[in-house]
Structure formats: structure tokens, C-alpha cells
Amino acid sequence: MQAKNPFASFARRISGKMEDSFEQEIRSLSGPRRVFQARTEAALLSELLVKNLRKQDPPTTFQPTLLFHYRPFSLHPQEYGIYFAQNSLLQESHVLFGRVKIGFSDTRNDREVLTDCCMVVFWCNIACAYFHHIVESDLFRLRDLGLQAAFFPDILSDPAIGKLIQDLSLAYSFRILSDIAMEAGIPSGQPFDYQWIARFYLRRKVESMESAAMDFIGDVRWFDGLEKLAKNLFPSAPSKEVFKTLFYQGIDTLKNVPVYLDAQGQIPAFESTLKSSPRSLEDVYFEMNPSNRKFFREILNMIEFSFELSPNLDHDVGIAIERGAGDILFELFPRTYTHSVVSPYQDMITITDHTLARLRELNQAALIDRLIHSGFQMEPTGRLVFALNPKIGWNKWNATLALLKEIINKIEGI
């Protein structure tokens, strides 16, 4: 099953000037879980979860609502994203499973079929939610230009506009069926053409919701729908001017809109299908710039003989250097997996805010100043980030390594 990427949301950065803070959320089973698109794994839903679901009779009808809750970045940037309730997602997948397994005679085992059905439902709803993001992004740009005063939640609360946006969001999913099939990793070709299954699912959702989405299928009808929406948003604008407000792309792309999954106290459906971090040093090195691999090795060699410190390869999307049980001093991230606003898409070393707080307690503020002077940058979350560069040079790297050793000595000496 696929997962969403961990790259910091651009929409969050421009609206809230803060980093995407999913690091604690991914560790909590009680709250929403961030779903990433960083890696594609040929994995299936949990066997236990599938068995529990198959004990129930498949529901026969799809829910008369879309499955997601979209939280606008213009309202609360820290909560911005697409939220799914796991139970609703699985129940809808179970309905589709009943149609595919029996009605379309998919003879593969239940786990494979249910996983593919879950991905169809998941990505079709993400596509619908993304259209909400497109509309909000356009309103946000117009607000910045002083041409529009309304916030997206205000627009959505209007019954006529809210219904039109819902209809257009379903029509938008029909327009990007090939993208849904590609991102979901669902089978293609006979006899298991799941792009057709995705279209079948959307068509049945249109019927269950009594939506007018089919009025906007096709290029001409689609642009008629956008024009109708623009005229609702700008009723006093001349018809020719309305076309200048038509929108085609959100601030975030389809792949980096934050998507969260709330397990609702159940076994997380994506637990066995989400690979949120490399599981071996070889995986980490493969994701890094080859010229920077020696720097990571130097840090690992530095802690090799310490009884206090140990590397944790299960930590999010990189390596955590821990003291004792879960007391993280440093984090090492390869360039493919980055949480950083100040150093995006780069191999990097981070010093956690907790470590910095410990140093301040030890009256080591001068050491923190030296870190900043050596090239570490402060993130909005309070941690320090050092971007690795093959052109750093051995003198600067050795000085940086000496500072890291000094931090270890200070912390271990507590």
C-alpha cells in the first residue's frame, strides 16, 4: 500500500510560517496518523484486520457522503489537511469489495482484493478533497491581492456554493482517473482493470449522494461548471472577467497535501502497509547523496563504543541517535525524506529542541551559539538543522563533528 510524502506542506509554510509537525502524530495510535507518499511498498492490509472485516456481511450501499473532512489552511494552519476516519474508509472499501469479489469475479485472495479496493476508495476521496484545496488556494491568492474578502469555510457554508463544490469535486475525480490509478498502485489490464473499478466506485457515489456531478463530465461541461462556480463567487463581475478567475492548480500538489488517518482506537489499517522509515543502513545510504555518506558514517562511528547512545532506524524517516529509552539527541535524515523548512531536499543533521533545552539547563548557551556560527540553522519548531554538502570541506566538517562530540559528552555527563 502506498503512503503520502513527508515533505513540509507549502500551503502551511506560506500561511502559517511553520513546519509540518507530524513527528509526534505518527507515533500516537490514539490520534490521527499522517499518511505519507514517500515510498511505494508492495504490501497488503493487516491479515488480522482483513479477517475481522470479513466476519461481517459486506454492506450493500455506499455512504451518501464523501469520506473525508477537509480542514482549510486559511482557518487553522496547524490543523490543515485531509482527515479520514478509518472505520468509514474500511466500511466503504468493504462495500466495493463485495461488488468486485462477487459481481466482477476477482479470483485473487481476499487480502489482495480488499487492499486494492481500499486504495481505490482512499485515492478517489483524496482527489475529491484536493478540489476543495484548489478552490481554497484560489480564494487565498485573491485575498492576498485584495480582490476577495471571504474565507473558504464562509464560501462552503453557502448551501448552493457548497453543493456545487461537492459536485465539481466528484467530477474532478473523473478527470484524473489515470492519476488515481497511478498513485493508488492498483492493478491494470484485464481481468483486473482497477481504473475501471475506480470509475465504477465514483459513479455509485454520485448516485448515493444524488449529486449532479455527471453534468460536469467532459471538457466543455467541466469549464461550464468552473464558470458557474466563479460567477457564484463573484456575482458582480462581468462574464468576460469571470474567466480570469478560473483555477487549475492548488498551492499544494495532489501528492503533498497533508493526509491524516484517525484509527479511532482500532488496529491502524496502515500499520503493516506504511513504511515511514528506512529499516536498514543500506536503505538510508541509498537515499543519500553519495558524497555525504561518509559524514553519516562518522557520526555512527562516534557513538559505536558508547554504552549510553544507540542508533534507532525505526525513527520516522531517518536515523535517531538515542540516549537510553527514547531520549533523542540527534536525527540524521537522507535527502529523499526531509521534514525541514530551512533545508528542504537535503541530507541533514538535526539537534532536537529537547537536547537544546538540556544544554541550556547545563548553562551551555555558548555551545549553542557556536553551533549556529558553524552553520546550524534554527527551525520554527526550535530545533537546529545542519544541511550536509559535499563542498563543506574537511576542516568545517571536523569542527562540526567536534561540536557533536562535545554535546554527547555534556549530556552523558549528567
C-alpha positions in Angstrom: 0.0 0.0 0.0 1.2 3.5 -0.7 1.8 6.3 1.7 1.9 10.1 1.5 5.1 12.0 1.4 6.6 13.8 4.4 7.7 16.9 2.6 6.6 20.0 4.5 3.4 21.4 3.1 3.9 24.5 1.1 0.5 25.8 1.9 1.3 25.5 5.6 4.6 27.4 5.2 3.1 30.3 3.3 0.1 30.7 5.6 1.4 29.8 9.0 5.2 30.2 8.6 5.8 26.9 10.4 7.0 23.4 9.8 4.8 20.4 9.2 4.6 18.9 12.7 3.7 15.3 12.2 6.6 13.7 14.1 4.6 13.3 17.3 1.4 12.4 15.5 2.9 9.5 13.6 3.8 7.9 17.0 0.4 8.3 18.5 -2.1 5.5 17.9 -4.9 7.4 19.6 -4.8 10.4 17.4 -4.8 11.0 13.6 -1.9 9.3 11.8 -0.2 11.2 9.0 -0.1 9.1 5.8 2.9 9.6 3.5 3.6 9.2 -0.2 7.4 8.8 0.2 7.8 5.2 -0.7 5.7 2.6 -2.5 5.6 -0.8 -0.9 4.1 -4.0 -2.4 2.3 -4.7 0.9 -1.2 -5.6 2.0 -3.6 -4.7 4.7 -3.1 -6.4 8.0 -4.3 -10.1 7.8 -6.0 -9.7 11.2 -7.8 -6.6 10.1 -9.0 -8.4 6.9 -10.2 -11.4 8.9 -12.2 -9.2 11.3 -13.7 -7.3 8.5 -14.6 -10.4 6.5 -16.5 -11.8 9.5 -19.1 -9.1 8.8 -21.5 -9.2 5.9 -20.5 -6.6 3.3 -22.7 -3.6 3.3 -24.7 -3.2 0.2 -24.8 0.6 -0.3 -22.2 3.3 -0.3 -22.4 6.1 2.2 -24.4 9.2 0.9 -21.4 11.5 1.9 -17.8 11.8 0.9 -15.4 10.1 3.4 -13.0 12.9 4.2 -13.1 16.1 6.3 -11.0 18.9 4.8 -9.6 21.4 7.2 -8.6 24.7 5.4 -5.2 26.2 6.0 -6.7 29.6 5.9 -8.7 28.8 9.1 -6.1 27.0 11.2 -2.7 26.2 9.5 -1.6 23.8 12.2 -4.7 21.5 11.5 -4.7 21.9 7.7 -5.1 18.7 5.8 -7.4 15.9 4.7 -8.7 13.7 7.5 -10.1 10.2 7.2 -11.9 8.2 9.8 -10.5 4.6 9.5 -13.9 2.9 10.1 -15.6 4.8 7.3 -12.8 4.1 4.9 -12.8 0.4 5.7 -16.6 0.1 5.5 -16.7 1.8 2.1 -13.9 -0.5 1.0 -15.9 -3.5 2.2 -18.9 -2.4 0.1 -16.7 -2.1 -3.0 -15.0 -5.5 -2.1 -18.5 -7.2 -2.2 -19.1 -5.8 -5.7 -15.6 -6.7 -7.0 -15.2 -10.1 -5.5 -18.6 -11.4 -6.3 -20.1 -9.2 -9.0 -16.8 -8.9 -11.1 -15.4 -12.3 -10.1 -11.9 -11.2 -8.9 -10.4 -14.6 -8.0 -7.4 -13.4 -6.1 -7.2 -13.8 -2.3 -9.3 -11.6 0.0 -6.3 -9.5 1.3 -5.2 -8.5 -2.2 -8.7 -7.6 -3.4 -9.6 -5.7 -0.2 -6.3 -3.8 -0.3 -6.9 -2.7 -3.8 -10.5 -1.7 -3.0 -9.2 0.3 -0.1 -6.7 2.1 -2.3 -9.4 2.9 -4.8 -11.7 4.4 -2.1 -8.8 6.2 -0.5 -7.4 7.9 -3.6 -10.8 8.7 -5.1 -11.7 10.6 -1.9 -8.3 12.3 -1.8 -8.9 13.5 -5.4 -12.3 14.9 -4.3 -10.7 16.6 -1.3 -8.0 18.1 -3.5 -10.6 20.1 -5.4 -11.6 21.7 -2.2 -7.9 22.6 -1.8 -7.8 24.1 -5.3 -10.8 26.3 -4.5 -9.3 27.4 -1.2 -6.0 28.2 -2.8 -7.6 30.4 -5.3 -9.5 32.3 -2.7 -6.3 32.6 -0.7 -4.5 34.2 -3.6 -7.3 36.6 -4.3 -7.4 37.6 -0.6 -3.7 38.4 -0.8 -4.4 40.6 -3.8 -7.3 42.3 -2.0 -9.9 41.0 -4.5 -11.8 38.7 -2.3 -12.7 39.0 1.4 -14.4 35.7 2.1 -12.6 32.7 3.7 -13.2 29.2 2.3 -15.3 28.0 5.3 -17.6 31.0 4.7 -18.0 30.1 1.0 -18.6 26.4 1.8 -21.3 27.3 4.3 -23.5 28.7 1.5 -25.8 25.8 0.5 -25.7 26.5 -3.2 -22.0 27.0 -3.5 -21.3 24.1 -1.1 -23.4 21.8 -3.2 -21.7 23.0 -6.4 -18.2 22.5 -5.0 -19.2 18.9 -3.9 -20.5 18.1 -7.4 -17.4 19.6 -9.0 -15.1 17.7 -6.7 -16.6 14.4 -7.8 -16.4 15.5 -11.4 -12.7 16.4 -10.8 -12.0 12.8 -9.7 -13.4 11.6 -13.0 -11.0 13.9 -14.8 -7.9 12.5 -13.1 -8.8 8.8 -13.0 -5.4 7.9 -14.5 -3.6 9.8 -11.7 -5.8 8.0 -9.1 -4.8 4.6 -10.7 -1.1 5.6 -10.8 -0.9 6.8 -7.2 -3.0 4.0 -5.8 -0.8 1.4 -7.4 -4.0 -0.6 -8.3 -3.8 -3.4 -11.0 -4.4 -2.5 -14.6 -5.2 -4.7 -17.6 -7.7 -7.4 -17.9 -9.1 -9.1 -16.0 -8.3 -6.7 -13.1 -8.5 -3.2 -14.6 -9.0 -1.3 -11.4 -9.0 2.1 -13.1 -12.4 1.0 -14.4 -13.3 -0.1 -10.8 -12.4 3.4 -9.6 -14.8 4.9 -12.2 -17.5 2.4 -11.1 -17.0 3.5 -7.4 -17.2 7.2 -8.3 -20.3 6.6 -10.4 -22.0 4.8 -7.5 -21.0 7.6 -5.1 -22.6 10.1 -7.4 -25.8 8.1 -7.3 -25.8 7.5 -3.5 -25.2 11.3 -2.9 -27.8 12.3 -5.5 -25.1 14.5 -7.0 -25.2 16.5 -10.2 -21.5 15.7 -10.9 -22.3 14.0 -14.2 -23.5 17.4 -15.6 -19.8 18.4 -15.4 -18.2 15.4 -17.1 -16.3 16.3 -20.3 -14.1 19.3 -21.0 -16.8 21.7 -22.2 -19.2 20.8 -19.3 -16.2 21.0 -16.8 -15.4 24.5 -17.8 -19.0 25.4 -17.7 -19.1 24.2 -14.1 -16.0 26.2 -13.2 -17.6 29.3 -14.8 -20.7 28.7 -12.8 -18.7 28.5 -9.6 -16.7 31.6 -10.4 -20.0 33.5 -11.1 -21.3 32.4 -7.7 -18.1 33.7 -6.0 -18.1 36.9 -8.0 -21.7 37.7 -8.9 -21.0 41.3 -9.8 -18.1 40.6 -12.1 -18.7 40.8 -15.9 -18.9 37.5 -17.7 -15.6 38.0 -19.6 -13.8 38.9 -16.3 -15.0 35.6 -14.7 -12.8 33.6 -16.9 -9.7 35.3 -15.5 -10.5 33.8 -12.1 -10.7 30.2 -13.2 -8.3 27.9 -11.2 -6.5 24.8 -12.2 -3.9 24.0 -9.5 -3.8 24.3 -5.7 -0.9 25.7 -3.7 -0.1 22.2 -2.7 0.1 19.4 -5.3 -2.1 16.3 -5.1 0.9 14.3 -3.7 1.9 16.7 -0.8 -1.4 17.8 0.6 -1.3 16.5 4.2 -3.5 13.5 4.7 -4.3 12.0 8.1 -5.8 8.7 9.2 -7.7 8.5 12.5 -7.5 4.9 13.7 -10.4 5.6 16.2 -8.9 3.2 18.8 -8.7 0.3 16.4 -5.7 -1.5 14.9 -4.3 1.0 12.5 -5.2 -0.2 9.0 -2.0 1.1 7.5 0.3 -0.2 10.3 1.6 -3.1 8.2 1.5 -1.2 4.9 3.1 2.1 5.9 6.9 2.2 5.7 7.7 5.5 7.3 11.4 5.0 7.6 14.3 3.0 6.1 14.8 -0.2 8.0 18.5 -0.7 7.4 21.6 1.4 7.0 21.8 0.3 3.3 18.3 1.9 2.8 19.5 5.1 4.4 22.7 5.3 2.4 20.8 4.6 -0.8 18.6 7.7 -0.2 21.5 9.9 0.5 23.8 12.0 -1.7 26.8 9.5 -2.2 29.2 12.3 -1.3 27.6 12.8 2.1 27.6 9.1 3.2 30.9 9.4 4.9 29.5 12.1 7.2 26.7 9.8 8.4 29.3 7.0 9.0 31.5 9.3 11.1 28.6 10.1 13.4 27.7 6.4 13.7 31.3 5.6 14.4 31.4 8.3 17.1 28.6 6.5 19.1 29.7 3.0 18.3 31.5 2.4 21.6 29.1 4.3 23.8 27.1 2.4 26.3 24.7 5.3 26.6 23.9 6.0 22.9 22.4 3.9 20.2 21.0 4.4 16.7 17.3 3.8 16.1 16.5 3.0 12.5 12.7 2.9 13.1 12.6 6.6 13.9 10.3 8.3 11.4 12.2 8.6 8.1 15.8 8.6 9.1 18.1 7.6 12.0 17.7 8.8 15.6 20.7 8.8 17.9 19.1 8.0 21.3 20.3 8.1 24.9 18.6 5.4 27.0 15.0 4.7 26.0 13.8 7.3 23.6 15.8 10.3 24.7 16.8 11.6 21.2 19.9 13.7 20.9 20.4 13.9 17.1 18.5 12.9 14.0 20.0 12.1 10.6 17.8 12.5 7.6 18.6 11.5 3.9 17.6 14.0 1.3 14.6 12.0 -0.1 12.9 12.2 3.3 13.0 15.7 4.8 10.9 17.5 7.4 12.9 20.7 7.1 11.7 24.2 6.1 15.2 25.7 6.0 16.9 22.7 4.3 14.4 21.0 2.0 15.5 18.0 -0.1 19.0 17.8 1.5 20.8 15.4 3.7 20.8 16.9 7.1 21.6 16.5 10.8 19.2 17.9 13.4 19.7 18.6 17.1 16.3 18.3 18.8 14.7 21.0 20.8 14.8 18.7 23.8 18.6 18.4 23.5 19.0 22.2 23.2 16.8 22.6 26.4 19.1 20.2 28.3 22.1 22.2 27.2 20.6 25.4 28.4 19.8 23.8 31.7 23.6 23.0 31.9 24.5 26.6 31.2 25.8 25.7 27.8 24.2 28.6 25.8 27.7 29.4 24.4 27.8 25.9 22.8 24.5 26.5 21.1 25.9 29.8 19.8 28.9 28.0 18.4 26.6 25.6 16.6 24.8 28.4 14.9 28.0 30.1 13.9 29.2 26.8 12.4 26.3 26.6 10.1 23.3 25.2 12.1 20.0 27.0 11.4 17.1 27.3 13.8 13.8 25.9 12.6 10.4 27.4 13.7 9.9 24.3 15.9 13.0 25.2 17.9 15.5 22.5 16.7 18.8 23.2 14.9 19.4 21.9 11.4 22.7 21.4 9.6 22.5 20.7 5.8 25.3 18.4 4.6 27.1 19.5 1.4 29.9 17.7 -0.4 31.7 21.1 -0.6 31.7 21.7 3.2 35.3 20.7 3.4 37.0 18.5 6.0 38.0 21.4 8.3 34.5 22.6 8.8 33.2 19.0 9.0 35.7 18.1 11.7 34.8 21.2 13.6 31.1 20.2 13.4 31.9 16.7 14.4 33.8 18.0 17.4 30.8 20.1 18.5 28.6 17.0 18.3 31.1 15.0 20.4 31.0 17.9 22.9 27.3 17.7 23.1 27.4 14.0 23.7 30.0 14.4 26.5 27.9 17.1 28.2 24.6 15.1 28.0 26.3 11.8 29.0 28.0 13.5 31.9 24.6 14.4 33.5 
